[in-house]
Amino acid sequence: MKSWVRTLLICLFAEALNFFTALLLYDTLHIPLFFDTIFTVAVTFYCGLVPGLCVGAFYNVIATLTLPLRGYTFEPYAFLFGICGMLVAFATWIFARRKEEFRVSAGVTVLYLGLIAMFSSALAVLSSGIIDYVRFTLAELPDRLAPVKNFTDSFVSLNFSLLASCFLAQIPISITDRLVSTFAGYGVYRIAVKFLGEESWTSR
């Protein structure tokens, strides 16, 4: 199979898994995390930066377009969270391109994954906070984002500015979500290596 066809199929499969994982855990079970970048992380480790960016960006296109089918009001601002998905892929790639260092020891692997989680958390808090500020200013945040909205309202009630509240509300959810998704995504990557072999993307 040609390399680009293989990569495309992997990306499409990861996109579907991102969607159904978030659908099950967030929409159905109402766990207050997003779970929408586990396979973005895995693809970035396995295929490189560009495929990771594509999976991170297009997940939000699919998730936004399917809002009415999932019982929610269509909200065009949700497209903007594709930026967050791309930043997660970028933060992962910064460290994932040194994959040989992950094999030094389990401790080194955990350290690198922790760094990825913290770096991607910082990027997610900044980008999501700005997006939420725009959305909160122009329209009421939807009920499906109740955890973020409740945190934001709590900080506003403590006399924090709206912008500061949007940033602060993202911190507990983003950090927890990034830790879970980063470690889970790396686990998926290791499973992919076991069954599909290692993918070389030094030029990507």
N, C-alpha and C positions, 0 to 999 in steps of 0.2 A: 504494500500500500504506500502511495506517495506520502512524503512527510507532511505536506500541507493538508492533505485529506485527513490523515490520522489526527493532526492537531485540531482541525475543524470539528471532527467527530467528538474528540475529547472535550472541547469547549462546549459544544451543544449538550453533551451529557452532563457536564458540570453545571451548566445553566439550569437544566431541568431539575437536577438534584438540589441546587440552591433554592429554587422556587418551591419545591415540594417539602423540603426540610422546614423552611420558614412557614409554609402553609400549615404544616402539622403542628409544629412547636409553638409558633406565635399566634396564628389565627385560630387554630382549633383548640389547643391546650392552654392558650393564653399565658404562656410563660413570658415574663416581662423582659425578654431579650429579643434580638432581631434574628439571629441564626441565619443570616442571608449571605455570609461571606466565607463559610467553611470551605466550599469548593472553589471559591476564588483564590483562597490561600493555597489549596492543593494544586490548582492549575498553574499558579505562579511558580511554585516549587518545581513542578514537573515539566512545564512547557516554556516558562520564561515570562518576561515582562509584558510583551505585546498581547499574548493570549490572556494573561491575567487581567490586563486593563480592559480588554474586550468583554470578558465575563463579568467583571465588576461593574462596567457601565451598562451593559444590556440587561442585566438582572432588573435594574430599576425601570427600564423601559417596559419589560414584560409585567413586572409587579404593578406598575401604574396603570397600564392599559387594561389589566384584568381586575382592577378595583371593583367595578360594577358587578362583574361576575361573582365576586367573592362577598357581595352584599354591602359594599361601601360606596360612598359618594366619590365620583371621579374627581381627582384633585391634581391639576397639572403641576403644582409645585413639587410633587413627589418625584418628578423626573430629575430634579436637581440632586437627589441623593445618589445618582450615578457618579457624581463627583467623589463622594465618600467611598464608594466601591473602588474607584480607580486609585484613590489615595491609599487604600488598604493594600491593593496589589503593588503599588510602588514601594510602600514601606516594607512589605514582605520581600520584594525583589532585592532591595538594598542589602539584605543579609543572606537571602537564599542563593545569590550568585556565588557565595563562598560555601557551596554545599559540602565540599570535602572537609571543612572545619567542623561540620555537624557530626562527623563520624569519629572525631577524636575521643569522645567519651559521652556517656549519658548526661553528665553534669554540664558539659559544654553545650550539648544540644538544648537542655532546659534553659541555660543562660541565654542562648541566642533566641529561643522562642519567646522568652520573657522580654527581651529587648524589642523583638518585633511587635509583641502585644502592646508594650508601652509606647513605642513610636507611633504605631497605627492608632492607638487610643488618643494620643495627643492630636494627631491629624483629624481623627473623627470628631473629637470634641470641638475643635476650632471650626471645621467645615459645617458640621451639623448644627452647631450653635448659631452660626451666621444664617444658615438656611431657615432654621426655626424662628429666628428673629424676624426675618423677612415675612415668613408665613404668619407668624403671630401678630405682626403689625397689620398685614393686609387682610387676614381672614382668621377665624377661630380654628385652632388645631382640632382635627377630627378626633372622635372618641377612640378610634383604633390606636391612637398614640397616647392613651390615658396615662401610662407611667411617666412619660416625658412631660406631658401637660401638667400632671399633678405636681411633679417636682418644680416645674417652672412657676406655677401658681404659688407654691409654698415660698419660694425665694422672693417673689414679687411682694407677697404679704409681709415679708420681713424687711421691706423697704430697699431691696436690691433693685437696681435698674433692670429694665426688661432685657437688655443685651447681656448683662452679667448673669441674670437668672437663666437665660437660654444656654449659656455656656456651663454654668454650674449644674443645671438639670441633666446635662449629657454625661457628666463625669461618672457617676456610679454605674449607669447602664452601659456606657461605652467601654469602660475599663473591664467590666465583667464579661461583656459580649466579646471583646477582643481577645481576652484570655482563653475563653472557651473555644472560640472559632479558630484561633491561631494553633492551639495544641491539637484540636480535632482535625484541622486542615492538614497539619503536618502528618498526623496519623494516616489520613486518607492517602497522602502522597507516598508514604512508606508502603502502604498496601498496593498502590498502583505500581511501584517499582518492583515489588515481589511478583506480581502477576503479568505485568507488561514489559518489564525491563526498564532500565534507566533511560531517560530522554536527554539528549545533548542539546543545549541551547546556548552555548558560549557566544555565539554570534548574534543572539537576539537581545 
